[in-house]
């Protein structure tokens, strides 16, 4: 028996994104450090040193809302992309693989932005409870850093996709 509707099950999006970080069926250590471990360490430090104020909450909410719209449009751009005619099959396979990985990454980062918006919403109501607000601050900082680094990865992939076809 399933407890979650298949219409909102996001496990496949997360698995697909993680598959783009693997090489030979193992998580690439450099990618694990870049996208998870270093942001985690930085988030612990930021969570202890920086308080999330009302203005920072509002700023993050606006930025994330803009990012979600931007990434949804980027998904449409990726879906409509097709490799140009007249290129060799090997290059076409690389472009299609890059498009597929970019699609997975953009879909995943939309989920991350939605999760961070949800955490910000919860944070606005529980910020008076110190322990809960500290935990939420850590996750908000982590997801912000993770989003920024993932955005750089997506930018590089989109650049590679179009740089090879212009």
PyMOL commands that set and color helices and strands:
alter all, ss='L'
color gray80, all
select helices_A, chain A and resi 11-19+29-49+54-80+89-126+130-163
alter helices_A, ss='H'
color red, helices_A
select strands_A, chain A and resi 22-23+26-27
alter strands_A, ss='S'
color yellow, strands_A
deselect
rebuild
show_as cartoon
